[in-house]
Amino acid sequence: MGESPSVPHIANLFETLTEHAGAEQFIELLARPGLRIERIVSTGHASPPDFWYDQPHGEWVVVLQGEARLLLEDESGLRVLRRGDFIDLAPHQRHRVEWTHPDLATIWLAVHYTGSN
């Protein structure tokens, strides 16, 4: 008989959480050409003053737990994201995280992608 195929590892997005206001936690879950999926855990984190993310790739992000407030450079108001809310940020869409919940870990699932629509 031939070699048996490898069994995929089962993991859980809510395991090994760091729920304190230390460093934000970034864990890469999957990487393929043109695609990267990561889990981000933020507790009371925000972008540094005057800092804007300006990424060369698109990013689709969903909040699985907690709450966050995003500011897009071309908008005057904040976008409030709660559990289940998602947004698709185009390449070079300048944005920043203004606030994440200080007492509850905000768990994000971020899908970074390249390529056209």
C-alpha positions as CSV (number, residue, x, y, z in Angstrom):
1,M,0.0,0.0,0.0
2,G,1.1,3.6,-0.7
3,E,1.7,6.4,1.7
4,S,-1.3,7.7,3.5
5,P,-2.1,11.3,3.0
6,S,-1.3,13.6,5.9
7,V,-4.2,14.5,8.2
8,P,-4.8,18.2,8.5
9,H,-4.2,19.8,11.9
10,I,-7.4,21.1,13.6
11,A,-6.9,24.4,15.5
12,N,-9.2,26.8,17.2
13,L,-9.2,30.6,16.8
14,F,-10.0,31.2,20.4
15,E,-7.1,29.1,21.8
16,T,-4.0,30.7,23.4
17,L,-5.5,34.2,23.8
18,T,-3.5,36.9,25.4
19,E,-6.2,39.0,27.1
20,H,-4.2,41.9,28.6
21,A,-3.0,45.2,27.4
22,G,0.5,44.0,26.6
23,A,1.7,43.6,23.1
24,E,-0.9,42.9,20.4
25,Q,-0.8,39.3,19.3
26,F,-0.4,38.4,15.6
27,I,-0.5,34.8,14.6
28,E,-0.3,33.7,11.0
29,L,-2.7,30.9,10.4
30,L,-2.2,30.2,6.7
31,A,0.1,31.6,4.0
32,R,-0.1,30.8,0.3
33,P,1.0,32.8,-2.8
34,G,-1.1,35.9,-2.8
35,L,-2.9,35.0,0.4
36,R,-2.2,35.3,4.1
37,I,-4.6,34.8,7.0
38,E,-3.9,35.9,10.5
39,R,-5.5,36.1,13.8
40,I,-5.0,39.4,15.7
41,V,-5.8,39.9,19.4
42,S,-6.0,43.5,20.6
43,T,-6.9,44.6,24.1
44,G,-7.0,48.3,24.5
45,H,-4.7,48.8,21.5
46,A,-4.8,51.6,18.9
47,S,-2.5,52.8,16.1
48,P,0.2,55.2,17.2
49,P,-0.6,58.9,16.8
50,D,-0.2,60.1,13.2
51,F,0.4,56.5,12.0
52,W,-1.6,55.2,9.0
53,Y,-1.6,51.6,7.6
54,D,-0.9,51.9,3.8
55,Q,-0.6,48.3,2.6
56,P,0.2,47.3,-1.0
57,H,-2.4,44.4,-0.7
58,G,-6.1,44.2,0.0
59,E,-7.3,43.2,3.5
60,W,-10.6,41.7,4.4
61,V,-11.1,41.8,8.2
62,V,-13.8,40.5,10.5
63,V,-14.2,41.0,14.3
64,L,-15.0,37.7,15.9
65,Q,-15.1,39.1,19.5
66,G,-14.9,42.5,21.1
67,E,-15.2,45.9,19.5
68,A,-13.0,48.3,17.5
69,R,-13.1,51.7,15.9
70,L,-11.4,52.3,12.6
71,L,-10.7,55.5,10.8
72,L,-10.4,55.5,7.0
73,E,-8.3,58.5,5.7
74,D,-11.0,59.6,3.2
75,E,-13.8,59.6,5.8
76,S,-14.6,62.0,8.6
77,G,-16.3,59.5,10.9
78,L,-15.2,56.4,12.7
79,R,-16.3,52.9,11.6
80,V,-17.4,50.9,14.6
81,L,-16.9,47.2,14.2
82,R,-18.5,44.7,16.6
83,R,-18.7,40.9,16.6
84,G,-19.5,39.7,13.1
85,D,-18.8,43.0,11.4
86,F,-16.4,43.0,8.5
87,I,-14.8,45.4,6.0
88,D,-12.8,45.0,2.8
89,L,-9.9,47.4,2.6
90,A,-8.5,48.0,-0.9
91,P,-4.8,48.2,-1.5
92,H,-3.4,51.5,-0.2
93,Q,-6.6,52.4,1.6
94,R,-5.0,54.3,4.4
95,H,-6.6,53.4,7.7
96,R,-5.9,53.3,11.4
97,V,-7.2,51.6,14.5
98,E,-8.5,54.4,16.8
99,W,-9.6,52.1,19.7
100,T,-10.2,48.5,20.8
101,H,-12.1,47.5,23.9
102,P,-9.9,47.9,26.9
103,D,-11.4,45.1,29.0
104,L,-12.3,42.4,26.5
105,A,-9.9,41.0,23.9
106,T,-10.9,42.0,20.4
107,I,-10.2,39.1,18.1
108,W,-9.8,39.9,14.4
109,L,-9.5,37.5,11.5
110,A,-7.6,39.2,8.8
111,V,-7.3,37.9,5.2
112,H,-4.5,39.7,3.2
113,Y,-4.7,39.1,-0.5
114,T,-3.2,40.2,-3.8
115,G,-4.8,40.1,-7.2
116,S,-7.7,41.8,-8.9
117,N,-11.4,41.5,-8.0
